[in-house]
Amino acid sequence: MDWMLEELAAGVPQTRNVVVLSSDGLCMAQFGADNDTADRLAAACAGLQSLSAAIGAEFPRGDGRMKLVVVEVDGGFFYLMAAGAGAYLAVLADDDVDAGLIGQRMRDLVARIGQHLTSPPRADRQAP
């Protein structure tokens, strides 16, 4: 999957990091970040996804699931997109990124490989 993440980053100038994570905040794949950065982003995304679901529950005709979150800060943008059951795609980009292009490329990637990004919930293990 790494080459597909690299392709996303290379296809959108000013993309810094691309991370695929599980809903509980575990980094499943990454491009452009060292392991510590990817793990921090994945953990932060789990919290953001949870907050987004709580907000989504306030819409009576919605299903409460987060589809896309965009955060703009000084220096750049952060994008978090649902990418399959229990999996998410996160991108950090500089402030001069083409926002429409990054959104389109993220949707295209999720459509191409979304079924492979599924992360089923971890089962509780019982001691023998």
C-alpha positions, -999 to 999 in steps of 0.1 A, spaced: 0 0 0 30 23 5 34 30 -32 -3 41 -34 3 66 -6 34 78 -23 14 82 -55 -11 104 -37 16 126 -22 35 129 -54 3 137 -74 -6 167 -52 22 193 -47 27 205 -11 15 172 5 37 164 35 25 132 51 -1 105 43 -12 80 70 -37 52 70 -50 44 105 -74 22 123 -103 37 142 -85 30 175 -55 51 164 -30 25 151 -9 35 121 -15 9 94 6 25 66 24 58 61 43 79 36 65 109 42 66 107 80 89 90 104 73 63 126 69 86 156 52 113 136 29 87 119 20 72 153 12 106 168 -10 115 138 -28 82 140 -35 86 177 -47 122 173 -69 111 144 -87 86 166 -97 114 189 -108 136 161 -128 108 145 -146 102 178 -154 139 182 -167 140 146 -190 110 153 -204 127 184 -212 158 163 -226 137 135 -250 121 159 -267 155 163 -280 154 128 -313 135 130 -314 123 94 -277 114 93 -261 81 102 -236 97 126 -205 85 107 -177 109 98 -169 112 61 -144 141 60 -128 165 85 -106 194 74 -86 214 99 -68 246 88 -40 259 110 -12 284 104 11 267 80 -12 241 65 -42 218 64 -51 185 79 -75 161 61 -91 130 77 -114 109 55 -133 76 62 -116 49 42 -133 17 49 -149 0 79 -128 10 108 -101 27 87 -92 63 79 -69 82 55 -51 113 69 -31 139 50 -10 168 62 -4 194 36 12 229 34 -10 259 33 -7 264 -5 -19 229 -14 -48 227 -39 -76 218 -15 -99 205 -42 -72 184 -57 -62 167 -25 -99 160 -16 -104 144 -51 -72 123 -49 -81 111 -14 -116 101 -26 -101 83 -56 -76 64 -34 -104 54 -10 -125 42 -39 -97 22 -54 -85 4 -23 -112 11 4 -121 -26 8 -84 -33 15 -83 -6 42 -109 -23 64 -97 -27 100 -121 -49 120 -124 -42 157 -99 -60 178 -114 -89 198 -110 -90 235 -87 -119 244 -95 -139 274 -68 -155 295 -67 -193 291 
